[in-house]
Amino acid sequence: MRKLIYEGYILTNSEGLTDTWKLIIGEQTRVGSLFELRRQINFFQELGVLPPIKGPLPTQEPKTKLSNKRLHKAKPKLPLRP
């Protein structure tokens, strides 16, 4: 399944076809192409009739955490020439 966040709204596509993206706003579900759904979001935002976005968007944690030693490796010092 693919997910896309546009203007704070989540568009999902579980079938993989270009015209089967799903947008859920409030209790309404809309299905169509990305172009159509983006136009609908923009249109309803201009009218001011979209419900507010529920809370902040979830953030993803980095999959691997690097230690400070790996991030800040000391560069080898070169001898100075006279």
C-alpha positions in Angstrom: 0.0 0.0 0.0 1.2 3.5 -0.8 0.6 6.6 1.3 1.0 10.2 0.3 0.5 13.2 2.5 -0.9 16.3 0.8 -1.7 19.5 2.7 -2.0 17.4 5.8 -4.5 14.9 4.4 -3.5 11.3 3.8 -4.1 9.7 0.4 -3.8 5.9 0.2 -3.6 3.5 -2.7 -3.9 -0.2 -1.9 -4.6 -1.5 -5.4 -1.7 0.2 -7.2 -3.7 1.7 -10.0 -3.4 5.3 -10.9 -7.1 6.1 -10.4 -7.7 4.2 -7.2 -6.3 6.7 -4.6 -8.5 7.1 -1.6 -9.0 10.3 0.4 -10.9 10.2 3.7 -12.1 13.6 5.0 -14.2 13.5 8.1 -16.7 10.7 7.4 -16.5 11.1 3.6 -14.4 8.8 1.3 -13.4 9.9 -2.1 -11.7 7.7 -4.7 -10.0 8.9 -7.9 -6.7 10.0 -9.4 -4.1 12.0 -7.5 -4.9 15.0 -9.7 -8.6 14.9 -9.0 -8.2 14.4 -5.2 -5.6 17.2 -5.0 -8.0 19.5 -6.9 -10.8 18.6 -4.5 -8.6 19.4 -1.4 -7.6 22.7 -2.9 -11.1 23.6 -3.9 -12.6 22.8 -0.5 -9.7 24.6 1.3 -10.5 27.8 -0.7 -14.2 27.5 0.3 -13.1 26.9 3.9 -15.3 23.9 4.4 -12.7 21.2 5.1 -12.7 20.0 8.7 -9.5 20.8 10.7 -6.7 18.2 10.5 -6.6 15.9 13.5 -3.5 16.6 15.5 0.1 16.7 14.2 1.2 14.2 11.6 3.1 11.2 13.0 6.9 11.4 12.6 9.0 8.4 11.9 12.0 7.5 14.0 15.2 6.9 12.3 15.7 3.2 11.7 19.3 3.1 12.9 20.9 5.4 15.4 24.5 6.2 14.9 26.8 6.8 17.8 28.6 10.0 18.3 31.9 8.3 17.5 30.7 7.3 14.1 29.3 10.7 13.4 32.3 12.7 14.4 35.3 10.8 13.3 38.5 12.7 14.0 40.5 13.5 10.9 44.1 12.4 10.9 46.5 15.2 11.5 49.1 15.8 8.9 52.6 16.8 9.8 53.4 20.4 9.1 56.1 21.1 6.6 58.7 23.8 7.4 
